[in-house]
Amino acid sequence: MIDMARNKSVESVMEEKDFDTVWNFLETKFGYSKQWRVAFYEFVYERSQHISYKPNPVADFLFFCTREIYPPIK
């Protein structure tokens, strides 16, 4: 398994605008509901309450996907 959350090459080419493409693919290919988007934004909000540095949305997205989405589909 590739740990996307720690893969700097993925992080360096992905942008926030790519999130919708990933969500749409997961919904189409695996039947994921739009609730995953909501869960991600809740994760980002809660995480931002506990950190003192500027958040990295792409790293947070990759971490969330690796932790929450990858296990059920692997």
C-alpha positions as a Markdown table, in Angstrom:
| # | Residue | x | y | z |
|---|---|---|---|---|
| 1 | Met | 0.0 | 0.0 | 0.0 |
| 2 | Ile | 1.2 | 3.5 | -0.8 |
| 3 | Asp | 0.8 | 5.8 | 2.1 |
| 4 | Met | -0.6 | 8.8 | 0.2 |
| 5 | Ala | -0.5 | 11.0 | 3.3 |
| 6 | Arg | 3.2 | 10.7 | 3.4 |
| 7 | Asn | 3.9 | 10.6 | -0.3 |
| 8 | Lys | 5.4 | 14.0 | -1.2 |
| 9 | Ser | 5.1 | 13.4 | -4.9 |
| 10 | Val | 1.3 | 13.1 | -4.7 |
| 11 | Glu | 1.2 | 16.0 | -2.4 |
| 12 | Ser | 3.3 | 18.2 | -4.7 |
| 13 | Val | 1.0 | 17.7 | -7.7 |
| 14 | Met | -2.4 | 17.7 | -6.1 |
| 15 | Glu | -4.3 | 20.9 | -5.5 |
| 16 | Glu | -7.6 | 21.7 | -3.6 |
| 17 | Lys | -9.4 | 21.9 | -6.9 |
| 18 | Asp | -8.7 | 18.2 | -7.4 |
| 19 | Phe | -10.7 | 17.2 | -4.4 |
| 20 | Asp | -14.0 | 17.3 | -6.3 |
| 21 | Thr | -12.6 | 15.0 | -9.0 |
| 22 | Val | -11.6 | 12.4 | -6.3 |
| 23 | Trp | -15.0 | 12.7 | -4.6 |
| 24 | Asn | -16.8 | 12.2 | -7.9 |
| 25 | Phe | -14.7 | 9.2 | -8.7 |
| 26 | Leu | -15.4 | 7.6 | -5.3 |
| 27 | Glu | -19.1 | 8.2 | -5.7 |
| 28 | Thr | -19.2 | 6.8 | -9.2 |
| 29 | Lys | -16.8 | 3.9 | -8.9 |
| 30 | Phe | -17.5 | 2.8 | -5.3 |
| 31 | Gly | -20.9 | 4.3 | -4.4 |
| 32 | Tyr | -19.6 | 6.6 | -1.7 |
| 33 | Ser | -22.2 | 9.1 | -0.6 |
| 34 | Lys | -21.7 | 12.8 | -0.4 |
| 35 | Gln | -21.4 | 12.4 | 3.4 |
| 36 | Trp | -17.7 | 11.7 | 2.9 |
| 37 | Arg | -17.2 | 15.3 | 1.8 |
| 38 | Val | -19.0 | 16.5 | 4.9 |
| 39 | Ala | -17.0 | 14.2 | 7.1 |
| 40 | Phe | -13.7 | 15.5 | 5.5 |
| 41 | Tyr | -14.6 | 19.1 | 6.2 |
| 42 | Glu | -15.6 | 18.3 | 9.8 |
| 43 | Phe | -12.2 | 16.5 | 10.1 |
| 44 | Val | -10.4 | 19.6 | 8.8 |
| 45 | Tyr | -12.3 | 21.9 | 11.0 |
| 46 | Glu | -11.6 | 19.9 | 14.2 |
| 47 | Arg | -8.0 | 19.4 | 13.2 |
| 48 | Ser | -7.6 | 23.2 | 12.7 |
| 49 | Gln | -8.8 | 23.8 | 16.3 |
| 50 | His | -5.8 | 21.8 | 17.7 |
| 51 | Ile | -2.9 | 23.1 | 15.6 |
| 52 | Ser | -1.0 | 26.3 | 15.8 |
| 53 | Tyr | 0.5 | 26.3 | 12.3 |
| 54 | Lys | -1.2 | 27.0 | 9.0 |
| 55 | Pro | -3.1 | 23.9 | 7.8 |
| 56 | Asn | -2.2 | 22.1 | 4.6 |
| 57 | Pro | -5.4 | 21.2 | 2.9 |
| 58 | Val | -3.9 | 18.7 | 0.5 |
| 59 | Ala | -2.0 | 16.9 | 3.2 |
| 60 | Asp | -5.1 | 16.8 | 5.3 |
| 61 | Phe | -7.1 | 15.4 | 2.4 |
| 62 | Leu | -4.6 | 12.7 | 1.7 |
| 63 | Phe | -4.4 | 11.8 | 5.4 |
| 64 | Phe | -8.2 | 11.6 | 5.6 |
| 65 | Cys | -8.5 | 9.5 | 2.5 |
| 66 | Thr | -5.8 | 7.1 | 3.6 |
| 67 | Arg | -7.3 | 6.7 | 7.1 |
| 68 | Glu | -11.0 | 6.7 | 6.3 |
| 69 | Ile | -11.6 | 5.8 | 2.7 |
| 70 | Tyr | -8.8 | 3.5 | 1.7 |
| 71 | Pro | -9.4 | 0.7 | 4.2 |
| 72 | Pro | -13.0 | -0.2 | 3.1 |
| 73 | Ile | -12.0 | -0.3 | -0.6 |
| 74 | Lys | -8.7 | -2.2 | -0.4 |
